[in-house]
Amino acid sequence: MEVPDNSEATVPYNSPSLAGTVNWGTATVVGVFAGMLYGGSKEAAASVSKDAEVMLKLGSTEDKREQYRLMRDAMEKRFIRVTRGSIVGGVRLGMFTAAFYGIRNLLAEKRGVHDVFNDVGAGSATASAFGLIMPGSLRWRARNMALGQC
């Protein structure tokens, strides 16, 4: 009876990762929530100056219905502005975090070593990629990419 030669080595699905590597999914979720907090708080702080304009309009109007309408419109706009800031901030920081930790873990897996060079390589690649997608001319994007490589 002959035993079949199984020359292909199979890698188990839940293969242990290197010590010190961060779970990519967990880091991405934390990045999304941190970005949501930052984006929402930044927009909420920017809304304070716009609220002063509404208060000036309220003082010049005697009609209670008009005052109610102005206040309701201001609150709706502020809610939409803060919500949009939260979503945009969460997506931006979440994408950056996902790209950074994905590249970092890929480098650690391929190199077989967990050291500072994985962080440097992942940071450089992520910063240059995000430098390319920043708004501006092609020359400005190339400059951002070059600065990200430094």
C-alpha positions as MATLAB code, in Angstrom:
seq = 'MEVPDNSEATVPYNSPSLAGTVNWGTATVVGVFAGMLYGGSKEAAASVSKDAEVMLKLGSTEDKREQYRLMRDAMEKRFIRVTRGSIVGGVRLGMFTAAFYGIRNLLAEKRGVHDVFNDVGAGSATASAFGLIMPGSLRWRARNMALGQC';
ca = [
       0.000    0.000    0.000;
       1.476    3.271   -1.128;
       1.040    6.519    0.816;
       0.200    9.512   -1.393;
       2.815   12.243   -1.340;
       1.275   15.415    0.044;
       4.015   17.908   -0.797;
       1.827   20.974   -0.364;
       1.988   22.393    3.127;
      -1.322   23.755    4.337;
      -1.462   26.785    6.535;
      -4.107   26.557    9.257;
      -6.893   29.119    9.061;
      -6.247   30.509   12.526;
      -2.471   30.594   12.272;
      -0.856   32.402   15.176;
       0.407   35.866   14.347;
       3.691   37.291   15.469;
       3.873   38.547   19.012;
       3.294   42.275   19.182;
       1.155   42.626   16.056;
      -2.144   44.389   16.512;
      -5.399   42.937   15.223;
      -6.222   44.836   12.033;
      -9.998   44.842   12.544;
      -9.856   46.071   16.118;
      -7.457   48.869   15.199;
      -9.722   49.921   12.327;
     -12.811   50.074   14.536;
     -10.947   52.116   17.143;
      -9.714   54.437   14.383;
     -13.251   54.902   13.040;
     -14.643   55.803   16.463;
     -11.743   58.128   17.260;
     -12.237   59.854   13.907;
     -15.961   60.199   14.569;
     -15.293   61.825   17.931;
     -12.705   64.173   16.465;
     -14.762   65.131   13.402;
     -17.937   65.693   15.407;
     -16.245   67.766   18.080;
     -14.441   69.866   15.465;
     -17.720   70.647   13.682;
     -19.516   71.304   16.978;
     -16.849   73.826   17.948;
     -17.135   75.492   14.535;
     -20.919   75.738   14.947;
     -20.627   78.131   17.889;
     -19.919   81.113   15.654;
     -22.893   80.267   13.463;
     -25.144   80.136   16.532;
     -24.258   83.746   17.297;
     -25.661   84.767   13.909;
     -28.947   83.026   14.729;
     -29.172   84.812   18.076;
     -28.761   88.149   16.295;
     -31.615   87.276   13.950;
     -33.774   86.188   16.889;
     -33.304   89.558   18.571;
     -34.463   91.439   15.499;
     -37.697   89.430   15.100;
     -40.771   89.995   17.277;
     -42.890   87.183   15.829;
     -42.722   84.065   18.033;
     -43.404   81.720   15.103;
     -40.565   83.256   13.140;
     -38.256   82.923   16.152;
     -39.270   79.259   16.539;
     -38.650   78.606   12.828;
     -35.243   80.268   12.935;
     -34.222   78.290   16.011;
     -35.454   74.997   14.543;
     -33.625   75.606   11.270;
     -30.417   76.454   13.127;
     -30.636   73.284   15.238;
     -31.294   71.121   12.169;
     -28.339   72.614   10.319;
     -26.088   72.150   13.330;
     -27.172   68.515   13.716;
     -26.521   67.792   10.039;
     -23.146   69.568   10.155;
     -21.983   67.659   13.258;
     -23.255   64.344   11.896;
     -21.532   64.870    8.556;
     -18.306   65.829   10.350;
     -18.508   62.664   12.445;
     -19.033   60.420    9.450;
     -16.340   62.036    7.321;
     -13.847   62.066   10.206;
     -14.581   58.423   11.008;
     -14.132   57.309    7.430;
     -10.894   59.249    6.983;
      -9.199   58.089   10.163;
     -10.616   54.578    9.772;
      -9.184   54.257    6.263;
      -5.812   55.569    7.413;
      -5.739   53.199   10.396;
      -6.816   50.212    8.306;
      -4.156   50.910    5.683;
      -1.428   51.473    8.269;
      -2.099   48.360   10.348;
      -2.762   46.217    7.274;
       0.604   47.139    5.746;
       2.326   46.858    9.108;
       1.012   43.339    9.709;
       1.788   42.351    6.104;
       5.392   43.502    6.496;
       5.735   41.689    9.825;
       4.290   38.503    8.296;
       6.478   38.597    5.170;
       9.669   39.596    6.961;
       9.082   37.292    9.930;
      10.270   40.003   12.318;
       8.356   42.489   14.411;
      10.469   45.638   14.689;
      10.353   49.371   14.143;
      11.069   49.057   10.416;
       7.596   47.601    9.893;
       6.120   50.760   11.427;
       8.376   52.995    9.343;
       7.524   51.192    6.119;
       3.795   51.136    6.852;
       3.778   54.808    7.843;
       5.696   55.825    4.747;
       3.484   53.815    2.390;
       0.259   55.000    4.029;
       1.303   58.654    4.140;
       2.381   58.628    0.507;
      -0.865   56.911   -0.570;
      -2.957   59.435    1.319;
      -0.809   62.238   -0.080;
      -1.930   61.162   -3.539;
      -5.636   61.349   -2.712;
      -5.479   64.784   -1.125;
      -7.208   67.547   -3.083;
      -5.119   69.719   -5.356;
      -3.219   69.651   -8.607;
      -1.130   66.698   -9.737;
       2.046   68.591   -8.818;
       0.713   69.278   -5.311;
      -0.235   65.606   -4.874;
       3.237   64.506   -5.981;
       4.713   66.866   -3.402;
       2.452   65.401   -0.699;
       3.460   61.894   -1.712;
       7.154   62.798   -1.537;
       6.666   64.330    1.910;
       4.882   61.182    3.045;
       7.888   59.100    2.078;
      10.188   61.103    4.365;
];
